């Protein structure tokens, strides 16, 4: 079922759940009157209990003025027990902002959401915006009617028709007052109702979740970090044990695979191992067979009492066409997943995911690292020329980020500040940086591209370098111009030093009459490392290939080609520009 999250819910609940300054003895004022209507008969709870037939019914609320109603429905009586014992409710986990279910207006699904961990917010913003099927006002009294045909069990991810319910339903309503200044919100009233059903004396068979869940945890073998998971059909030696229906429900595998029980999928899941990533949650790995030709392993994080917190696919294999394999490396705070496909050629795609202290898994993406870097540098996104932005992955612990910041921009001028960073992609730590203001200038000669390369040249025995090439283009039709310049950086420890600045490695100039007749000269410079130069910093040997071309009616004719040689030598922290022989 889809939920629409309304801004007003977030704003008001964020405030309403902050505090309850009213004591528990002051919450019995009648701000809300509740009755049930079924089969045309109006019914009232007796001593907090009401017995209904297994048919749809209406909840009818009457109140003298608009308030906000927090509603918890559950097949467990934990919260009702707390409510009856006059514990503060607005600070209970079920009523905090992150656990509020934001429903659609007008109860179009004719349901109640039931959960032992979450609650709903039934609002009456106006007669046109409310959480009831019908809301009207007469003689100063509001009457809201909520039709209930289904109970959506959030804990089991099931939508249950009333006729199929086989357990009591516990309802806890909390009326919240919000002052005009949206401060000092208090709990005004609480109503607790237990619904029992006619013709049903049974109670849902309670699974000893903690005991059963803990037994699954304790039965799994422990693997120590780092873990490489490459589970595939060839790695399975013994016939596996598959979880039974009770264990599948207990482990909430339907939340991982929504089609787990659908015909044609034939899911069968076997226990694999667990990893001790944290003392605050459990990490387990299960392998599922999907039909006869697919299998995958999933890493799942659970709270200590067995609630599914997050999960990630860590391996996959298929033997129908053998086109795709997935393997992963699991570390203390990250998962590195490599997907290999064989379609025309072998192709590998690597993704990294971070695991936070609460067991939540999220992909470390370009945006993550970009946001971290921009925040560190105090740069706004709208100041960045993202056409020239670069992120180059080096290893699991190093990523190069180049941020071109706008120093000045007008219709025909662009001045760029250069920010070059080396970042730990797992933690976002800035390991090295180079910053220069007003580094590149684009006017009549337009910058068309900036490219970053890692280790393009090995300038010492164990050097680590970053190269940045800047492409320029002259827009004149009769005097075309193209150029590429190289700037080279060397990293030593945390230092990132520039050793070569704006060295032209390509140039093309010429003249033409605009009708396809003219000439151009092209210079292409290649750089080779001279490891025999005897210095700590190797000399850079330059080969300059020059070509002179004439063209007529757009047909090229090379009239001259020759090669010059030169050398760049490292002096006082930089390579000096050569003189070509």
Backbone torsions as a table, in degrees:
resi	resn	phi	psi	omega
1	UNK	NA	139.0	-177.0
2	UNK	-93.9	142.5	177.9
3	UNK	-115.7	143.2	172.0
4	UNK	-104.3	125.2	-177.2
5	UNK	-95.5	116.2	-175.9
6	UNK	-97.9	139.4	-177.8
7	UNK	-57.9	-37.0	-178.0
8	UNK	-64.2	-34.6	179.4
9	UNK	-64.0	-47.4	-178.0
10	UNK	-61.9	-46.7	-177.2
11	UNK	-62.8	-48.5	-172.8
12	UNK	-73.7	-38.6	-179.3
13	UNK	-72.4	-31.9	177.3
14	UNK	-59.5	-33.7	-179.2
15	UNK	-85.1	-43.1	-173.1
16	UNK	-66.7	-26.8	-177.8
17	UNK	-89.9	2.1	-178.4
18	UNK	-68.3	-43.1	-173.4
19	UNK	-158.5	160.8	172.3
20	UNK	-133.2	98.3	-172.7
21	UNK	-82.5	-5.9	179.0
22	UNK	-88.9	137.4	178.7
23	UNK	-69.3	161.9	-177.6
24	UNK	-65.3	-21.2	179.5
25	UNK	-80.0	-8.2	-174.9
26	UNK	-105.0	13.9	-172.4
27	UNK	-106.3	18.7	-176.0
28	UNK	-103.5	9.5	176.7
29	UNK	-65.6	138.3	-173.4
30	UNK	-83.2	88.5	174.3
31	UNK	-94.9	-12.8	-173.6
32	UNK	-145.9	133.3	176.2
33	UNK	-116.6	129.5	-174.5
34	UNK	-117.3	134.5	172.6
35	UNK	-140.3	162.7	178.7
36	UNK	-114.9	140.3	176.3
37	UNK	-123.0	122.1	178.7
38	UNK	-144.3	134.1	-180.0
39	UNK	55.4	36.4	177.6
40	UNK	78.7	3.1	-176.8
41	UNK	-112.2	135.4	176.9
42	UNK	-91.0	127.7	-175.0
43	UNK	-123.4	148.0	177.1
44	UNK	-121.2	143.1	175.3
45	UNK	-63.4	146.4	175.8
46	UNK	-116.0	118.7	-176.6
47	UNK	52.7	39.6	175.6
48	UNK	78.7	9.0	-179.1
49	UNK	-130.0	141.8	175.7
50	UNK	-137.5	143.5	179.2
51	UNK	-110.8	124.7	-178.0
52	UNK	-121.9	155.4	169.8
53	UNK	-73.0	162.1	177.5
54	UNK	-82.6	63.2	178.9
55	UNK	-138.5	162.0	176.2
56	UNK	-55.7	151.0	179.6
57	UNK	-145.5	169.0	177.3
58	UNK	-114.6	140.4	166.6
59	UNK	-96.6	126.9	-178.0
60	UNK	-120.4	122.9	-179.2
61	UNK	-113.1	136.1	171.5
62	UNK	-122.2	133.9	-178.9
63	UNK	-151.2	145.9	-175.6
64	UNK	-75.4	-22.9	176.7
65	UNK	-153.3	165.8	-175.3
66	UNK	-69.8	133.5	171.7
67	UNK	-134.6	-175.9	176.7
68	UNK	-117.1	130.1	-174.2
69	UNK	-110.5	120.0	171.6
70	UNK	-93.8	134.0	-171.2
71	UNK	-128.9	124.0	170.7
72	UNK	-116.6	124.0	173.2
73	UNK	-116.6	137.5	-176.8
74	UNK	-157.4	153.2	172.5
75	UNK	-88.3	4.7	174.1
76	UNK	-116.4	149.8	-173.8
77	UNK	-100.4	17.4	-175.6
78	UNK	-59.0	-50.3	-176.5
79	UNK	-69.6	-37.2	177.9
80	UNK	-62.6	-37.0	178.1
81	UNK	-60.7	-42.7	178.4
82	UNK	-66.1	-39.7	179.9
83	UNK	-64.2	-41.8	179.2
84	UNK	-66.1	-27.4	179.4
85	UNK	-92.2	15.2	173.2
86	UNK	59.5	32.9	172.5
87	UNK	-76.8	151.7	177.0
88	UNK	-62.4	132.1	-174.1
89	UNK	-99.7	-34.7	-173.3
90	UNK	-65.7	-16.7	177.8
91	UNK	-101.5	2.8	176.7
92	UNK	-68.3	149.0	-177.8
93	UNK	-53.9	-34.5	-178.0
94	UNK	-63.7	-21.8	-173.8
95	UNK	-110.3	8.5	176.4
96	UNK	-80.4	159.1	-169.6
97	UNK	-55.3	-44.3	-175.8
98	UNK	-67.1	-14.1	-178.2
99	UNK	-109.2	16.6	179.3
100	UNK	-90.7	128.0	176.7
101	UNK	-84.6	117.9	179.3
102	UNK	-90.6	112.6	-175.1
103	UNK	-96.0	169.4	174.8
104	UNK	-75.4	156.4	173.4
105	UNK	-64.3	150.7	167.8
106	UNK	71.4	13.3	175.2
107	UNK	46.5	51.9	-176.8
108	UNK	-64.7	-17.2	-179.6
109	UNK	-93.1	-2.7	178.3
110	UNK	51.2	54.5	-173.0
111	UNK	-145.2	171.8	167.7
112	UNK	-124.4	139.2	175.6
113	UNK	-91.7	124.8	-178.9
114	UNK	-110.6	133.6	179.2
115	UNK	-161.7	141.0	175.9
116	UNK	-79.4	-9.7	-174.5
117	UNK	-117.7	-15.9	-173.3
118	UNK	-131.0	166.2	177.7
119	UNK	-138.7	170.5	177.2
120	UNK	-111.1	162.3	174.9
121	UNK	-119.9	113.6	179.1
122	UNK	-100.6	106.8	-172.8
123	UNK	-103.5	154.2	173.4
124	UNK	-129.3	71.2	-178.1
125	UNK	-63.8	-39.3	179.5
126	UNK	-165.4	177.5	177.0
127	UNK	-67.2	-15.6	179.5
128	UNK	-101.6	-9.3	-179.5
129	UNK	-137.8	103.8	-178.6
130	UNK	-160.0	173.2	-175.3
131	UNK	-106.3	21.3	-179.8
132	UNK	-111.5	160.0	172.6
133	UNK	-68.3	-31.3	179.3
134	UNK	-149.1	137.0	176.6
135	UNK	-137.1	126.1	178.8
136	UNK	-139.5	162.3	179.2
137	UNK	-127.9	133.4	-179.3
138	UNK	-147.0	127.8	-179.9
139	UNK	53.1	39.1	176.1
140	UNK	78.7	6.2	-179.6
141	UNK	-115.7	129.6	175.5
142	UNK	-85.9	139.3	174.0
143	UNK	-127.3	117.1	178.7
144	UNK	-113.8	132.4	-178.1
145	UNK	-118.0	129.4	180.0
146	UNK	-120.0	117.3	178.9
147	UNK	-83.1	134.1	-178.6
148	UNK	-124.2	107.6	176.1
149	UNK	-111.0	-21.3	-177.4
150	UNK	-138.5	156.3	167.2
151	UNK	-117.4	119.4	177.4
152	UNK	-91.9	110.0	-177.7
153	UNK	-83.2	100.2	-179.5
154	UNK	-63.3	-35.3	-175.8
155	UNK	-66.1	-33.5	-179.4
156	UNK	-109.6	2.1	179.3
157	UNK	54.5	48.5	-179.3
158	UNK	-130.9	140.6	173.9
159	UNK	-100.7	112.9	-170.7
160	UNK	-110.1	124.2	172.9
161	UNK	-67.8	149.0	-177.4
162	UNK	-55.4	-37.7	-176.8
163	UNK	-64.6	-17.7	-176.7
164	UNK	-102.2	5.6	-178.5
165	UNK	-79.4	133.1	-177.2
166	UNK	-126.2	30.0	-180.0
167	UNK	-153.7	154.6	175.4
168	UNK	-61.5	149.9	176.5
169	UNK	-114.7	129.9	-177.7
170	UNK	-105.5	125.5	-179.2
171	UNK	-116.4	130.3	174.9
172	UNK	-125.8	118.7	178.8
173	UNK	-108.8	133.2	177.0
174	UNK	-124.0	120.2	178.3
175	UNK	-89.5	125.7	-177.1
176	UNK	-112.6	131.2	174.7
177	UNK	-96.3	140.3	176.5
178	UNK	-125.1	121.8	-178.4
179	UNK	-74.4	168.6	-178.6
180	UNK	-61.3	-32.2	-179.1
181	UNK	-92.0	8.9	176.6
182	UNK	58.0	35.5	177.5
183	UNK	-129.9	163.6	174.7
184	UNK	53.1	47.7	178.4
185	UNK	-72.1	143.9	-175.6
186	UNK	-132.9	157.1	173.2
187	UNK	-81.0	121.3	-177.8
188	UNK	-93.0	-32.8	-172.5
189	UNK	-161.8	149.7	171.9
190	UNK	-132.7	142.7	176.9
191	UNK	-129.5	129.6	178.7
192	UNK	-119.2	128.9	-180.0
193	UNK	-136.1	130.9	171.2
194	UNK	-103.4	122.6	178.4
195	UNK	-97.3	121.6	170.5
196	UNK	-107.8	160.5	-172.2
197	UNK	-119.4	137.6	179.0
198	UNK	-67.1	150.2	178.3
199	UNK	71.5	13.4	-177.4
200	UNK	-142.5	108.5	177.1
201	UNK	-104.3	-2.9	-178.3
202	UNK	-84.3	157.5	174.1
203	UNK	-117.5	147.2	178.2
204	UNK	-50.3	128.5	178.8
205	UNK	-62.6	113.8	-177.5
206	UNK	-75.6	122.4	175.5
207	UNK	-80.3	129.3	176.2
208	UNK	-68.2	78.0	-168.2
209	UNK	-57.8	-46.6	-174.3
210	UNK	-64.1	-43.8	-178.9
211	UNK	-65.9	-48.9	-178.4
212	UNK	-65.1	-41.7	180.0
213	UNK	-64.3	-44.3	180.0
214	UNK	-64.3	-31.9	178.4
215	UNK	-68.0	-35.8	175.9
216	UNK	-65.4	-43.2	178.7
217	UNK	-59.8	-48.4	-174.7
218	UNK	-70.0	-25.5	-179.1
219	UNK	-78.3	-17.7	-177.7
220	UNK	-80.1	137.5	175.1
221	UNK	-70.1	150.6	-177.7
222	UNK	-100.0	130.7	172.1
223	UNK	-109.1	142.3	-175.6
224	UNK	-100.1	148.7	-176.9
225	UNK	-71.1	153.2	-11.2
226	UNK	-73.8	151.8	-179.2
227	UNK	-113.4	129.7	171.4
228	UNK	-104.9	117.7	178.4
229	UNK	-108.0	113.4	178.6
230	UNK	-127.8	36.7	-176.1
231	UNK	-53.2	131.0	178.5
232	UNK	-151.8	175.2	-176.1
233	UNK	-60.6	-34.8	-178.1
234	UNK	-72.5	-20.8	-176.5
235	UNK	-85.6	-8.7	-179.5
236	UNK	-88.6	115.2	-177.2
237	UNK	-98.5	-52.3	-177.8
238	UNK	-93.2	156.0	175.5
239	UNK	-64.9	126.0	-173.2
240	UNK	-77.7	155.7	168.8
241	UNK	-89.6	133.8	-179.5
242	UNK	-106.4	142.6	177.6
243	UNK	-60.8	142.2	174.9
244	UNK	-83.4	177.9	-174.1
245	UNK	-61.3	-37.9	179.8
246	UNK	-66.3	-40.5	179.7
247	UNK	-69.9	-37.3	176.0
248	UNK	-59.6	-42.9	179.1
249	UNK	-68.3	-42.4	-178.2
250	UNK	-62.6	-38.2	-179.6
251	UNK	-85.6	-1.4	175.8
252	UNK	56.7	42.2	-178.2
253	UNK	-67.8	-22.2	177.0
254	UNK	-66.6	-21.7	176.5
255	UNK	-76.4	-23.2	176.7
256	UNK	-85.6	-42.5	179.9
257	UNK	-121.7	99.4	-175.7
258	UNK	-64.4	-22.8	-179.3
259	UNK	-101.6	25.4	-172.9
260	UNK	-56.5	-40.2	-175.4
261	UNK	-102.0	5.4	-179.0
262	UNK	-75.0	144.8	-179.2
263	UNK	-64.5	137.6	177.2
264	UNK	100.5	-16.3	-179.1
265	UNK	-93.7	-37.9	174.4
266	UNK	54.3	59.6	176.5
267	UNK	-76.8	136.1	171.9
268	UNK	-139.3	125.2	-172.2
269	UNK	-118.6	135.6	-178.8
270	UNK	-121.7	145.3	176.7
271	UNK	-70.9	143.3	179.9
272	UNK	-115.2	-72.0	-177.6
273	UNK	-164.4	174.8	173.3
274	UNK	-130.6	160.4	-179.5
275	UNK	-128.5	135.1	178.1
276	UNK	-88.1	80.7	178.5
277	UNK	-80.6	-29.6	-173.7
278	UNK	-155.5	156.0	172.2
279	UNK	-84.1	-8.6	-174.7
280	UNK	-99.2	-8.9	176.0
281	UNK	-156.2	162.4	177.9
282	UNK	-98.4	143.9	174.9
283	UNK	-121.5	119.6	-179.5
284	UNK	-128.0	153.0	178.3
285	UNK	-121.5	128.8	177.2
286	UNK	-122.0	150.4	176.8
287	UNK	-116.1	127.9	-179.1
288	UNK	-113.5	132.7	169.9
289	UNK	-90.8	132.8	179.9
290	UNK	-118.3	101.3	-171.6
291	UNK	67.1	-148.6	-177.6
292	UNK	-103.2	-6.2	-170.4
293	UNK	-122.9	-1.1	-178.3
294	UNK	-131.7	147.6	171.9
295	UNK	-151.1	148.3	176.9
296	UNK	-151.2	151.3	176.5
297	UNK	-108.2	142.1	-179.1
298	UNK	-127.5	133.3	174.1
299	UNK	-91.2	126.5	-174.8
300	UNK	-125.6	131.4	174.3
301	UNK	-103.1	130.4	179.0
302	UNK	-121.2	151.3	168.7
303	UNK	-66.6	167.6	-177.3
304	UNK	-65.8	-20.3	176.4
305	UNK	-101.4	15.9	167.3
306	UNK	93.2	15.6	177.9
307	UNK	-89.5	128.9	179.8
308	UNK	-63.6	126.4	-178.0
309	UNK	-104.3	-47.2	178.1
310	UNK	-166.8	167.0	-177.8
311	UNK	-155.6	163.4	178.7
312	UNK	-154.9	135.8	176.0
313	UNK	-69.6	128.5	-177.0
314	UNK	-118.0	-15.6	174.0
315	UNK	-152.7	153.8	-178.9
316	UNK	-154.1	144.1	175.8
317	UNK	-149.1	145.7	174.8
318	UNK	-141.8	141.5	-175.0
319	UNK	-115.1	8.8	176.6
320	UNK	-71.8	-49.9	179.3
321	UNK	-125.4	-9.6	179.4
322	UNK	53.7	48.4	-178.3
323	UNK	-100.3	-19.4	-171.7
324	UNK	-136.7	136.4	172.2
325	UNK	-137.5	144.0	175.6
326	UNK	-128.1	131.1	172.2
327	UNK	-131.3	158.2	-176.9
328	UNK	-141.7	152.2	170.3
329	UNK	-114.2	126.4	-179.1
330	UNK	-107.9	123.8	174.0
331	UNK	-113.1	-174.2	-173.8
332	UNK	-59.7	-38.1	-175.2
333	UNK	-129.0	14.8	-175.7
334	UNK	-154.4	160.1	173.5
335	UNK	-128.0	126.3	175.4
336	UNK	-109.4	115.6	-174.5
337	UNK	-112.6	127.7	178.7
338	UNK	-115.4	120.4	177.5
339	UNK	-103.7	122.1	179.7
340	UNK	-110.8	128.9	177.5
341	UNK	-123.2	143.9	174.9
342	UNK	-122.0	94.0	176.9
343	UNK	-109.0	-73.7	169.5
344	UNK	-100.4	-52.2	175.0
345	UNK	-123.8	163.7	175.6
346	UNK	-68.0	130.7	-179.9
347	UNK	-134.7	134.3	179.4
348	UNK	-118.3	137.2	177.0
349	UNK	-129.1	123.2	-177.6
350	UNK	-110.1	131.3	176.5
351	UNK	-126.9	145.2	178.9
352	UNK	-118.0	140.7	-179.4
353	UNK	-125.5	143.3	177.3
354	UNK	-103.7	147.7	177.1
355	UNK	-116.5	116.4	-176.2
356	UNK	-83.8	-178.1	-174.5
357	UNK	-66.8	-15.8	-179.8
358	UNK	-100.7	3.5	179.1
359	UNK	87.9	7.3	178.6
360	UNK	-80.7	132.7	-176.4
361	UNK	-107.5	130.3	177.4
362	UNK	-146.1	147.4	-177.7
363	UNK	-72.4	133.3	172.0
364	UNK	-79.1	106.7	-171.4
365	UNK	-110.5	176.5	174.6
366	UNK	-55.5	-42.1	-178.8
367	UNK	-64.7	-38.9	178.6
368	UNK	-58.0	-54.3	-177.3
369	UNK	-67.3	-36.5	178.2
370	UNK	-63.2	-46.3	179.5
371	UNK	-60.9	-41.3	179.6
372	UNK	-62.5	-46.6	-178.1
373	UNK	-65.8	-43.9	-179.3
374	UNK	-64.1	-38.8	178.1
375	UNK	-65.7	-40.9	179.3
376	UNK	-62.3	-39.4	-176.9
377	UNK	-89.8	-5.4	-178.1
378	UNK	58.9	47.8	178.9
379	UNK	-115.0	133.9	175.7
380	UNK	-83.0	150.4	-179.0
381	UNK	-57.6	-37.6	-176.9
382	UNK	-72.1	-3.4	176.1
383	UNK	-95.2	-1.7	-173.7
384	UNK	-102.6	136.2	173.3
385	UNK	-87.3	89.7	-172.7
386	UNK	-69.4	-16.7	174.2
387	UNK	-63.2	-26.4	-178.5
388	UNK	-108.2	0.9	179.2
389	UNK	-66.5	143.2	179.3
390	UNK	-137.3	143.8	170.4
391	UNK	-135.0	119.3	-176.4
392	UNK	-121.1	117.7	178.4
393	UNK	-77.9	128.7	-179.9
394	UNK	-102.2	-52.8	-178.4
395	UNK	-155.1	-173.4	179.6
396	UNK	-67.1	-18.1	-177.0
397	UNK	-118.2	2.4	-178.1
398	UNK	-140.9	132.4	173.3
399	UNK	-138.2	135.2	177.5
400	UNK	-92.2	130.9	175.9
401	UNK	-123.7	127.6	174.7
402	UNK	-114.3	122.7	-178.9
403	UNK	-116.9	109.5	174.2
404	UNK	-88.0	110.5	-177.6
405	UNK	-97.0	138.5	179.2
406	UNK	-73.5	117.5	174.5
407	UNK	-91.2	-35.3	178.4
408	UNK	-156.3	138.9	-179.8
409	UNK	-147.5	132.9	173.7
410	UNK	-141.7	-166.8	-176.2
411	UNK	-60.6	-37.2	-175.1
412	UNK	-128.7	12.9	-178.5
413	UNK	-132.9	135.2	173.5
414	UNK	-136.4	119.7	177.7
415	UNK	-112.9	129.0	-170.0
416	UNK	-117.3	131.0	166.4
417	UNK	-87.6	141.1	-177.4
418	UNK	-106.0	127.7	174.2
419	UNK	-125.3	112.6	-179.6
420	UNK	-116.2	121.7	-174.7
421	UNK	-126.2	150.2	165.6
422	UNK	-117.4	123.1	-168.2
423	UNK	-123.7	145.4	169.1
424	UNK	-79.8	112.3	-174.3
425	UNK	-68.8	-17.2	179.3
426	UNK	-80.0	-39.7	-173.9
427	UNK	-110.1	-15.8	-174.9
428	UNK	79.9	6.3	-179.5
429	UNK	-66.8	130.8	175.4
430	UNK	-80.0	111.5	-175.9
431	UNK	-89.4	-38.5	179.8
432	UNK	-147.4	155.0	179.0
433	UNK	-153.9	151.0	170.3
434	UNK	-132.7	130.7	-179.0
435	UNK	-132.1	129.4	173.0
436	UNK	-140.8	127.3	178.0
437	UNK	-80.1	146.2	176.8
438	UNK	52.5	55.1	-172.3
439	UNK	-84.4	-40.7	-178.3
440	UNK	-132.2	148.6	-171.6
441	UNK	-129.2	129.9	-179.7
442	UNK	-125.6	119.7	176.3
443	UNK	-138.0	-109.8	176.0
444	UNK	-62.7	-36.5	170.4
445	UNK	-89.9	106.1	-173.2
446	UNK	-85.5	138.7	170.3
447	UNK	-77.0	120.5	-178.4
448	UNK	-104.3	-18.8	-179.6
449	UNK	-164.4	146.3	170.7
450	UNK	-130.9	125.7	-175.6
451	UNK	-124.2	140.2	-179.1
452	UNK	-113.8	133.3	177.6
453	UNK	-130.1	140.1	179.4
454	UNK	-95.5	132.7	178.5
455	UNK	51.8	51.2	177.3
456	UNK	-70.1	-27.2	-178.9
457	UNK	-139.9	135.7	177.7
458	UNK	-96.6	96.5	-170.9
459	UNK	-91.9	-12.0	169.1
460	UNK	-134.9	175.9	-176.1
461	UNK	-58.4	-39.4	-178.2
462	UNK	-126.4	39.7	-174.1
463	UNK	-75.0	156.4	172.5
464	UNK	-128.4	115.1	-173.7
465	UNK	-123.8	157.9	173.3
466	UNK	-130.8	127.9	178.3
467	UNK	-110.4	138.3	175.4
468	UNK	-122.1	122.6	175.7
469	UNK	-109.5	136.2	-179.2
470	UNK	-117.7	124.9	179.3
471	UNK	-98.0	133.9	177.9
472	UNK	-118.3	149.8	179.6
473	UNK	-140.4	129.1	174.7
474	UNK	-93.3	132.1	-172.0
475	UNK	-86.7	0.7	-180.0
476	UNK	-67.4	133.7	-179.4
477	UNK	-76.2	-37.2	-176.2
478	UNK	-92.1	-17.4	176.5
479	UNK	-127.4	69.2	-177.3
480	UNK	-64.8	150.3	-179.4
481	UNK	-146.9	131.8	175.6
482	UNK	-136.6	137.5	-178.5
483	UNK	-148.5	151.3	174.2
484	UNK	-134.4	128.8	-178.6
485	UNK	-121.0	142.8	-178.1
486	UNK	-109.0	131.9	168.4
487	UNK	-119.2	131.2	-172.9
488	UNK	-119.5	134.6	179.4
489	UNK	-119.3	146.7	174.9
490	UNK	-121.4	138.1	-179.9
491	UNK	-108.2	127.9	173.0
492	UNK	-131.8	111.8	-175.0
493	UNK	63.4	-126.9	178.4
494	UNK	-88.7	-10.6	-176.8
495	UNK	-80.9	141.4	175.6
496	UNK	-129.5	103.3	-171.8
497	UNK	-111.6	142.4	176.2
498	UNK	-83.4	125.7	-178.7
499	UNK	-113.4	-9.6	177.1
500	UNK	-150.8	131.4	-174.2
501	UNK	-122.7	125.5	170.1
502	UNK	48.0	51.3	179.2
503	UNK	-88.9	122.2	-175.1
504	UNK	-74.6	118.8	179.6
505	UNK	-109.0	-7.0	174.9
506	UNK	-152.7	141.9	179.4
507	UNK	-152.3	136.9	176.0
508	UNK	-141.5	120.3	179.2
509	UNK	-133.1	160.9	179.3
510	UNK	180.0	-173.9	176.4
511	UNK	-139.1	149.6	173.0
512	UNK	-153.5	165.4	-177.5
513	UNK	-91.0	5.8	-179.4
514	UNK	85.9	-6.6	-179.6
515	UNK	-116.4	20.0	176.9
516	UNK	90.6	20.3	178.3
517	UNK	-127.0	133.0	179.0
518	UNK	161.2	-152.3	179.6
519	UNK	-149.9	163.3	170.1
520	UNK	-149.5	154.1	174.7
521	UNK	-113.8	136.5	-176.9
522	UNK	-126.5	125.2	177.0
523	UNK	-114.3	125.3	175.7
524	UNK	-123.3	117.7	-178.7
525	UNK	-106.0	128.5	174.2
526	UNK	-109.8	147.6	-177.5
527	UNK	-115.3	126.8	176.2
528	UNK	-119.2	146.3	-179.7
529	UNK	-88.2	129.3	177.5
530	UNK	-100.9	92.6	-177.6
531	UNK	-75.6	-6.3	-179.5
532	UNK	-96.5	7.6	-173.6
533	UNK	-71.2	-13.9	175.0
534	UNK	82.7	-2.9	178.9
535	UNK	-101.6	159.5	175.9
536	UNK	-60.6	-42.6	175.4
537	UNK	-94.0	117.2	-177.5
538	UNK	-64.3	146.5	172.0
539	UNK	-70.9	151.5	178.1
540	UNK	-105.6	114.5	-179.7
541	UNK	-86.6	127.8	-174.5
542	UNK	-108.0	129.9	170.9
543	UNK	-115.2	118.9	-176.7
544	UNK	-108.7	106.3	179.4
545	UNK	-93.8	125.3	-174.6
546	UNK	-118.8	135.3	179.9
547	UNK	-134.3	130.1	175.9
548	UNK	-109.5	126.5	-172.6
549	UNK	-129.2	134.7	169.1
550	UNK	-108.5	150.4	176.9
551	UNK	-140.7	143.1	179.8
552	UNK	-136.1	130.2	-174.7
553	UNK	51.9	38.5	176.5
554	UNK	68.8	13.2	177.4
555	UNK	-101.1	123.1	-177.1
556	UNK	-81.2	145.9	173.1
557	UNK	-143.3	115.6	179.3
558	UNK	-76.1	124.4	-177.7
559	UNK	-106.7	-14.1	-179.7
560	UNK	-162.0	139.9	175.3
561	UNK	-141.9	135.1	175.5
562	UNK	-157.3	168.1	-174.9
563	UNK	-129.2	134.8	171.7
564	UNK	-113.8	156.7	-178.5
565	UNK	-126.4	149.5	178.1
566	UNK	-156.0	-173.8	-175.8
567	UNK	-152.8	140.0	173.1
568	UNK	-108.2	131.1	-179.6
569	UNK	-118.6	140.6	-179.2
570	UNK	-78.8	121.9	-179.5
571	UNK	-142.4	123.7	173.9
572	UNK	54.5	45.1	172.5
573	UNK	90.7	1.9	-178.8
574	UNK	-153.6	156.6	173.3
575	UNK	-84.7	128.2	-179.3
576	UNK	-84.8	140.3	178.8
577	UNK	-62.5	139.7	-173.0
578	UNK	-84.5	168.5	166.6
579	UNK	-110.9	119.5	-175.8
580	UNK	-76.5	133.6	178.7
581	UNK	-88.1	NA	NA
